[in-house]
Amino acid sequence: MRNYLAPRAVDVYLLAGSRVVGPVTADVMISGVEVEVLISDRLASALGIVILDPMGRWRLRDEDIVRETEPPQYWE
């Protein structure tokens, strides 16, 4: 199975309630296997994401609101 890299191909925005963070320019890796969008630690940091619990609790670096994981979105 091949993966395809598209360097600096997208501008990523984080939408969290009334907050919009971004854009952050990012590479895209296209996989023939993975069906969910995954982000790297570098992109998470650039968006200001602070992981509180790997099972789904997080917040933005500049606020104290603890957020829960959103359900996955699938695009076809």
C-alpha positions in Angstrom: 0.0 0.0 0.0 1.4 3.4 -1.0 1.1 6.7 0.8 1.2 10.0 -1.0 2.6 13.2 0.4 1.3 16.6 -0.6 3.6 19.2 1.1 2.0 22.4 2.4 -1.2 21.4 0.7 -3.9 22.6 3.2 -4.7 25.4 5.6 -6.0 23.9 8.8 -8.5 25.6 11.1 -9.6 24.3 14.5 -13.3 25.0 15.2 -14.1 24.7 18.9 -17.4 26.2 20.0 -17.2 29.9 19.2 -13.4 29.7 18.7 -11.7 29.6 15.4 -7.9 29.0 15.4 -5.8 29.1 12.2 -5.0 28.9 9.5 -2.0 26.7 9.9 -0.4 25.4 6.7 0.2 21.7 6.8 1.3 18.7 4.8 -1.2 16.1 3.8 -0.4 12.4 3.8 -2.9 10.3 1.9 -3.3 6.7 2.9 -5.2 4.0 1.2 -5.8 2.4 4.6 -6.7 5.1 7.2 -10.3 6.5 7.1 -10.0 9.1 9.8 -8.1 12.4 9.8 -5.0 12.2 12.0 -2.9 15.2 13.0 0.7 15.2 14.1 2.0 16.6 17.4 3.5 19.5 15.5 0.2 20.5 14.0 -1.6 20.1 17.3 1.0 22.4 18.9 0.7 25.0 16.1 -3.1 25.0 16.7 -2.6 25.5 20.5 -4.0 22.1 21.5 -3.1 20.8 25.0 -3.9 17.2 25.6 -5.1 16.6 29.1 -6.1 13.0 28.7 -5.3 10.9 25.6 -8.8 9.4 25.8 -10.4 12.7 24.8 -10.0 15.6 27.2 -8.2 18.7 25.8 -8.1 22.5 25.9 -6.6 25.3 24.0 -3.3 26.7 25.3 -4.7 30.2 26.0 -7.9 29.2 27.8 -9.1 27.1 30.7 -12.2 25.5 29.1 -11.8 21.7 29.1 -13.2 20.1 26.0 -14.2 16.6 25.1 -13.3 14.7 21.9 -15.6 15.3 19.0 -17.0 12.4 17.1 -15.1 11.5 14.0 -16.0 12.9 10.6 -15.8 10.8 7.5 -15.5 12.3 4.0 -16.0 10.4 0.9 
